[in-house]
Amino acid sequence: MTFRLFYSIIITEREREERKMTKAIYFDMDGTIANLYGVDGWLDMLINEDTTPYAKATPLIRLCTLARMLNRLQKDGWHIGIVSWLSKNGSKEYNNAVIETKLEWLANHMPSVEWNEIKIVEYGTPKSTVVNINGGILFDDEEKNRIEWNGIAYDVNNIIETLKNVA
């Protein structure tokens, strides 16, 4: 009987720990899922506080496939989020316009995904400091972000295949 009681306590403790751990996946936008840098004249437009590149950026991956996968992962308890930077040195008005444009891009390109979290933050902010769940997975084209991340971070190569293997 003592053995069974001990075993029962171990399982209960393990279940408690698993409930505390939330599985999370975060995506950068620019250069990761949205081809901002492929828009002709993107840098000059950003310097002139024009949001056009954010609106016209084409998807870098098959977003319908990604959306189906994310919806499935959410049903399995995964927290799905976006963590993206604003434009460097943007005014308050421009930053607000960039946020609105990025949210519209997500709504237009991935309408079936109900994001658990979307953080669009000041350029250069360490992304691990602004997300709700630390220790998750990050997909980001910026090496600096992957290095400072407090979890597992991947570059943008083969996002779908990587998700199949880690999730």
Backbone torsions as a table, in degrees:
resi	resn	phi	psi	omega
1	MET	NA	-38.8	179.1
2	THR	-59.9	-41.3	179.2
3	PHE	-59.8	-46.2	-179.1
4	ARG	-65.2	-39.6	178.1
5	LEU	-63.5	-46.2	178.0
6	PHE	-58.8	-46.6	178.9
7	TYR	-60.7	-41.3	179.4
8	SER	-63.0	-40.2	178.7
9	ILE	-65.5	-41.0	178.7
10	ILE	-60.9	-46.4	179.6
11	ILE	-62.4	-42.5	179.7
12	THR	-61.8	-44.2	178.3
13	GLU	-63.1	-42.5	178.7
14	ARG	-61.9	-44.5	179.0
15	GLU	-61.9	-39.9	177.6
16	ARG	-62.0	-44.3	178.9
17	GLU	-63.7	-41.2	179.3
18	GLU	-64.8	-35.8	177.6
19	ARG	-66.2	-33.6	178.8
20	LYS	-69.6	-32.6	-179.4
21	MET	-81.6	118.0	175.0
22	THR	-105.2	131.1	179.1
23	LYS	-82.6	129.2	-176.2
24	ALA	-135.1	143.5	175.2
25	ILE	-130.5	127.8	179.6
26	TYR	-120.1	147.3	178.1
27	PHE	-125.9	134.4	164.9
28	ASP	-73.9	163.4	176.8
29	MET	-103.0	-66.0	-171.3
30	ASP	-67.7	115.4	-179.4
31	GLY	86.7	-3.4	-179.9
32	THR	-113.7	-58.9	175.3
33	ILE	-113.1	-20.6	-179.8
34	ALA	-117.7	130.6	-175.9
35	ASN	-86.6	61.3	178.6
36	LEU	-55.4	-42.6	-174.5
37	TYR	-75.0	-7.1	176.3
38	GLY	-91.4	-4.6	178.4
39	VAL	-81.2	123.7	-179.9
40	ASP	-56.7	127.8	177.2
41	GLY	76.2	17.9	-174.8
42	TRP	-55.5	-43.9	-175.3
43	LEU	-66.9	-45.0	177.9
44	ASP	-61.2	-39.3	178.8
45	MET	-64.0	-42.6	179.3
46	LEU	-64.6	-42.4	178.5
47	ILE	-60.1	-35.9	179.3
48	ASN	-89.0	14.2	177.6
49	GLU	55.0	47.7	176.5
50	ASP	-107.5	124.2	-177.0
51	THR	-83.6	0.4	-176.4
52	THR	-50.1	-45.0	-178.6
53	PRO	-60.2	-34.3	178.6
54	TYR	-67.4	-37.2	-179.5
55	ALA	-75.7	-37.9	-174.6
56	LYS	-89.5	-5.7	-178.9
57	ALA	-57.8	131.8	178.2
58	THR	-88.9	156.4	177.7
59	PRO	-64.8	143.8	177.2
60	LEU	-91.6	-14.7	178.4
61	ILE	-138.0	170.5	177.0
62	ARG	-72.6	99.1	-173.9
63	LEU	-68.9	-27.8	177.8
64	CYS	-65.3	-38.1	177.2
65	THR	-67.9	-44.6	178.3
66	LEU	-61.3	-44.1	-179.3
67	ALA	-60.4	-44.5	178.0
68	ARG	-60.3	-43.0	-179.7
69	MET	-65.1	-43.6	-179.8
70	LEU	-64.7	-40.3	177.7
71	ASN	-62.6	-40.0	177.8
72	ARG	-65.2	-43.5	179.7
73	LEU	-63.9	-38.8	177.4
74	GLN	-62.0	-40.3	177.8
75	LYS	-62.8	-26.0	177.7
76	ASP	-90.1	9.5	174.8
77	GLY	97.2	6.1	179.1
78	TRP	-78.9	141.0	173.8
79	HIS	-90.6	126.3	-175.2
80	ILE	-117.0	128.5	-176.7
81	GLY	-144.3	166.1	173.9
82	ILE	-115.6	136.0	171.8
83	VAL	-136.7	109.9	-170.0
84	SER	-136.7	150.9	179.0
85	TRP	-90.0	153.1	168.3
86	LEU	-78.1	175.3	177.4
87	SER	-71.3	146.8	179.6
88	LYS	-64.7	132.2	175.3
89	ASN	61.6	27.4	179.2
90	GLY	-76.6	148.4	174.8
91	SER	-70.9	167.3	179.5
92	LYS	-59.9	-42.5	-179.7
93	GLU	-64.4	-43.7	179.5
94	TYR	-65.3	-44.4	178.8
95	ASN	-57.9	-41.9	177.1
96	ASN	-62.3	-40.1	178.4
97	ALA	-66.9	-37.8	178.1
98	VAL	-64.2	-44.2	178.3
99	ILE	-57.7	-48.4	179.7
100	GLU	-60.2	-43.0	-178.8
101	THR	-66.3	-42.5	178.6
102	LYS	-64.6	-40.7	177.9
103	LEU	-63.8	-39.7	176.4
104	GLU	-64.4	-40.0	178.6
105	TRP	-60.0	-46.8	178.8
106	LEU	-62.1	-43.6	-179.7
107	ALA	-64.2	-37.8	-179.6
108	ASN	-75.1	-38.0	-173.7
109	HIS	-95.0	-21.7	-179.2
110	MET	-139.6	58.4	-173.5
111	PRO	-65.7	-22.6	-177.6
112	SER	-83.1	-9.9	-178.5
113	VAL	-88.7	125.2	173.8
114	GLU	-100.9	94.3	-175.8
115	TRP	-62.4	136.0	175.0
116	ASN	-75.0	-25.8	-173.6
117	GLU	-159.8	134.5	172.7
118	ILE	-132.9	119.2	178.1
119	LYS	-121.5	117.4	175.2
120	ILE	-117.8	108.6	-165.6
121	VAL	-122.8	168.3	-179.4
122	GLU	-53.0	139.7	179.8
123	TYR	-53.8	132.4	176.7
124	GLY	90.4	-8.9	178.8
125	THR	-63.6	130.2	175.3
126	PRO	-60.9	121.1	-172.3
127	LYS	-65.5	-29.2	179.9
128	SER	-67.5	-17.3	-178.0
129	THR	-86.9	-9.3	-175.2
130	VAL	-115.6	-10.0	-178.4
131	VAL	-81.7	155.8	-178.8
132	ASN	-75.8	-27.4	-176.7
133	ILE	-124.5	113.5	177.8
134	ASN	-81.6	153.8	174.1
135	GLY	86.5	10.5	179.5
136	GLY	-85.1	-162.6	179.8
137	ILE	-100.9	138.5	176.4
138	LEU	-124.8	135.2	169.2
139	PHE	-110.5	120.3	-175.4
140	ASP	-154.3	137.9	178.7
141	ASP	-78.4	-15.4	-176.4
142	GLU	-90.3	114.7	-177.2
143	GLU	-58.3	-39.6	180.0
144	LYS	-56.3	-40.9	179.6
145	ASN	-67.5	-38.5	179.6
146	ARG	-67.1	-36.9	-179.4
147	ILE	-67.7	-42.6	-176.5
148	GLU	-82.2	-8.2	-176.5
149	TRP	-65.2	140.2	-179.1
150	ASN	-93.8	44.7	179.6
151	GLY	-166.5	-145.9	178.2
152	ILE	-97.8	128.1	-178.0
153	ALA	-125.1	137.2	-179.1
154	TYR	-123.2	150.6	171.7
155	ASP	-76.4	-173.3	-170.9
156	VAL	-90.4	0.3	179.3
157	ASN	-73.2	126.0	174.3
158	ASN	59.2	50.4	-178.9
159	ILE	-57.0	-47.7	-177.2
160	ILE	-61.4	-47.9	-179.9
161	GLU	-63.9	-39.7	178.7
162	THR	-62.9	-44.6	178.1
163	LEU	-61.1	-39.5	178.2
164	LYS	-60.2	-34.4	-176.8
165	ASN	-85.7	-26.0	-176.3
166	VAL	-102.9	-24.9	-174.4
167	ALA	-96.8	NA	NA
